[in-house]
C-alpha cells in the first residue's frame, strides 16, 4: 500500500427508496479512476457509514474490489463502538479483498488514552492489512497525540494518519517526530494545499467525489513544484472545498455530485435532502464554480 496521492472518501449512492444504487456508484468510481486518483475509501463519514448495515458494507466492498480489478487499492473505513465489532469488520474487509483500512477511535464512548491505544492495536493485530488512523478531534472529540503514535508505530501495519486536526503545523510535528515512518494524508479539504506544501504525502478528499480532475491536478502540480498553477486551481476550488467542513457535508457534496451528473442527492435518514434557501445557496456555489471552471492546461503526470 502506497500512502500517497488523492484518495476519495466516496459517497454511497442510494435510490429514491433508500437502496444502494450500484450502477450510479460504479459510474462515480470509474470517474474517479479515470481522473487519476490513487485509491478509494468506502464507508467513511461521506459514505454514510452509520446508516449502512454490516452486509451492505461487505457487499459494497466486494463489488468495488471486483469492478476496480486491481487498478487502484480499495480501502474500508471502520467506525465502530466496540473492539469486538471493529475486529469482526476488519476481518470481513480483508476477506472481501480490501487492501487497507481507515480506522476511527471507538465511537460513542469517549475512551481514554490507554483504551484508545488498546483498541487500535487490537484491530491492527487482527489483520495483515495496512492501517491508516483517522485523527479528527474536532468532529469526534478524540485526539491521537504524538506520544500515542509513538506507541502505535511499534505495529508495522499501522502506517498512516488521516490528519484532520485542522492544525497545519501538526504536519511538521509528525515529520520531525517520525520522518517517513508515518505517512500523512490531509483530511480537511480547505487545508489540502497548505499541508501538501508542508510535506503531507496525500489527500483524503471530499469534493473530489464531484470534481476529481481538479483535485488530482492540484496534488500533481504541487508535487511537481508548479505552485503557481496549483494555487490558481485551489483558489477557484475553495468555495466548493468549504462545503466539506460543514455538518451537512454529505448532503452538500452529494448535491454537487448530482449537479455534475456523477451522483444523486439521495441520503438516508436522519439526513434529509436540501430544500429552500439552503438548497439554492449550495446550487449557486456549485453552478458558479462550474461556469468559471479553470482549464487544466496540461495533463499532469501521476506522481
Secondary structure, DSSP 8 states (H G I E B T S, - for coil): ----EEEEE----B-TTS-B-HHHHHHHHHHHHHHT-SEEEESSTTTTGGGS-HHHHHHHHHHHHHHHTTSSEEEEEE--SSHHHHHHHHHHHHHHT-SEEEE---SSS---HHHHHHHHHHHHHT-SSEEEEEE-HHHHS----HHHHHHHTTSTTEEEEEE-SS-THHHHHHHHHHTTSSEEEE--GGGHHHHHHTT--EEEESGGGT-HHHHHHHHHHHHTT-HHHHHHHHHHHHHHHGGGGSTTHHHHHHHHHHHHTS------TTS----HHHHHHHHHHHHHHHHT-----S-----
